[in-house]
């Protein structure tokens, strides 16, 4: 397993953006975890704003490199989701995965993942960001444009952010080694077990078209399989789903 280096900021515009701006100075032979107490320009998928209040949550990005033709780039956010779920289930929470990159509890979002890439001559730089609502107060939860929650709102537990992040990074690294050697197949059953809206009628948007159908499953590449009304199966690589 690669060594892990931690870089902590008090305030930063965005951990993902910082990595992309500073990747040339980071060691491609190790995994670097960049975290911040506060983000001033946190963002999620489709450049949506991620509420990033100071001292309430986890804002972090993992940076590492994989070979140019690494076939599992699309699965990296998925194994990070599973690492997060495994840790939180040990604390009594019951998370679900809203494909492809959101984590929910009680149908409310508490975490989001954003995976971006950088192209080098022989490698791909992976910029894998995660935001987790640990102790976000209701006044801020109510400003989010979708149902949202935080770990503190869901329980009386005091979740220590630094320890949670460290445990998450270490567990992700273990899963990354399995992914490198065996692909996504060892994770498929656990991922499928935690899917939100599985077997239900859903609407899928990818920015270009809208499809309606039954959420069949996720294939072993981590792609969503949708059954249309006429029985045709569609394999979807990205986008958003809702019911």
N, C-alpha and C positions, 0 to 999 in steps of 0.2 A: 504494500500500500504506500502511496506517495506521502511524503511529509506534508504537514499542514502549517501554514503561516497565517497568523491573525493580525489584521490591521483594524484598529478601532478609531473612529472619528466621533467628535462631539456633535458637530453639525456638518452636513454635506448636502449638495443639491440632489444627488441620486447615486446610490451605490453602483447601479449598473452603468450609469453614465461615467462615473469616475473610473471604473475599470476600463471602459472603452477608450477613455482619454489617456490612460496611463499603462495600458497593456504592455507597451514596449519595455517598460522598466520592471515588469514582474517576471518572476522565474517560471518558465514554461515547464519545468521539471517537478514542480510542486503544486499543491492546491492552496490557493490564497483565499482566505475569507475576509472580505471587507464588510464591516458593519458600522452603524451609526446610531447615536442616541436620537438624532432628529434628521429628517430629510426636508429640504425646502422645495424640492420639485420631484417628489416621489411619483412614480407612474407604473401603471400596469399595462396589460395588453391593449392594443389599439390606442396607445398614448393617453389612456384615461388616467386621471389624477388618482393617486393613492394617498389617502389621508395619513399624514406622517407626523403626528404630534410628538413632542419631545418627551422622552422618558417613559412612554407608555407601551411601546411595542418592540418587535424585532424587525429591523431593516437590515438585510444582509445580502451579499452577492458572493457566490463561489466562482472563482476563476481558475481554469485549468485548460490544458490542451489535450486533444485527441488526434489520432492520425487523420490524414486528409480524407480518406474514404471510410471513416468510422461509420458503421451502418446503424448505430443506435442513438444518434443525436436526438431524434424525436422522442426517445424514451427517458432522457435525462430528467426532465421535469417530473415524469411519472414515478421514477424511483425516489426522487426527493419527496414527492407526495406520500409515498408509502413509508418512508423513514419518519416523516412527521406524524403520520397516523399511528405507527407502531409505538412511538414515544407517548403520545397523548392517550392511547388506549391503556397504557400501563398506569396512567394517572386517573383513569375512570371516565374519560371522555369517549364519545362515540362519533368520530368524524366520518364524513363521506366525501367522495371525489366527484365534483362536477366537471366532467371532461371539457377541455383538456387540462386546465391549470388552476382550478379553484378548489378550495377545501371548505366544507360546510359542516356545521353542527346544528341540528334541529332546523334544517333548511335555510340557515343563515350563514353567510360567508364570514369566515374568520381569518382566512389566509389566501394568498394568491402567489403564483409563481410566474416568472417571466424569463424565458430562455432566449438569449440572443447569441449570435456567433460572429467571429472575426476570422477572416481568411488570411492565412500565411502561406508561405511557399510549400511547406510540407505538412503543416498542421492546421487544425481548426481550433481557434480560441473559443472556449465556452464561457459565456457570461450568464450565470444562472442565479437569478435574483429571487428572493422570497421575502414576503412581508407577512408577519403574524400579529394579529390583534391580541395582545396579552392583557392589557389593562386599560383599554380605551373606554372613557366614560360615556354614558348615554348621550350627553350633549353633542359629542362628536360622532358617535355611531349614527345619530339621527341625521347627520349632514351627508351621509353616504348615499349614492344614488341607487342602492339596492338593499334588501334586507341584510343586515350585518350584525355581528356579535363579537364578543371577546371572551377569552378564557376566564377572566375574572367575573364577568357577568354571568357565566354559566355555572360557576361553582364558588365556594368559599375558599378555594385553595389559593395560596400565594405562590404563583409560578415565577421562579427566578429566571429572568431573561437570559443572563449570561450562561448559566448552566444549561438551559434548554437549547440555546444555540450551539454550544460546544458538543452536547450529546447528539444533536441533529447532524452536525457536520461529520462527526466521527462515524455515525451510523450510515450516512449517505456514502461515505468513502468505502465502507465495507460492501455496500450494495453496488457501488460503481465497479468494484473488482469482479463481482459476480456477473454484472452486465457485460463487462469486457470479455469474459471467458465463455459465458453461456447464453448471452443475449437476453431478451425480455421474457422468454418462456418460463423461467423460475418464478417470475413475479406476476404472471398473468392471472392466476387464480385469486391471489390476494387483492389485486387491483380490481378485478371483476366483482369480487365480493363487496367492495365498498362503493360501487357506482351509484350515484344519485340519478334518479329517473329511469333506471334500467327497466325494460319491459313496458314502459309507458309510451303513449303517443307524445311526440315532441316536435318542435319546430327547430330547424337548423339553419343558421345564417353563416355565410362565409365572406360577406362583403360584396358578393356578385350575384348570388341567387339564394332563394329560400326553398327548403325542402321540408315536407311533412311526412312523418312515418313513425314506425315503432322502433324504439331503441333496442336493437337486438342484443348487442354486446360490444366488446372491444376485441379486435383480433390480436394475434401474438406480436404484431408490430406496434400495438398501442393505438391503432386507428379505430374510429367509431364505425360500426356496421349498422346501417339504417335500412329497415324494410319498408318500402313504399306501399301504397294502397294496392297497387297491381301485383304485389309480390316480389318485385325486383329488389335486389340488395344493392345498396350503394355503400362504398367504402369512402369515408371522409377523413381527411388528413388534419384539418384545423377548422376553426370557426367557433360559433357559440350555439348553445342549445337552451331551450326553455320549453315549458309545458303550457 
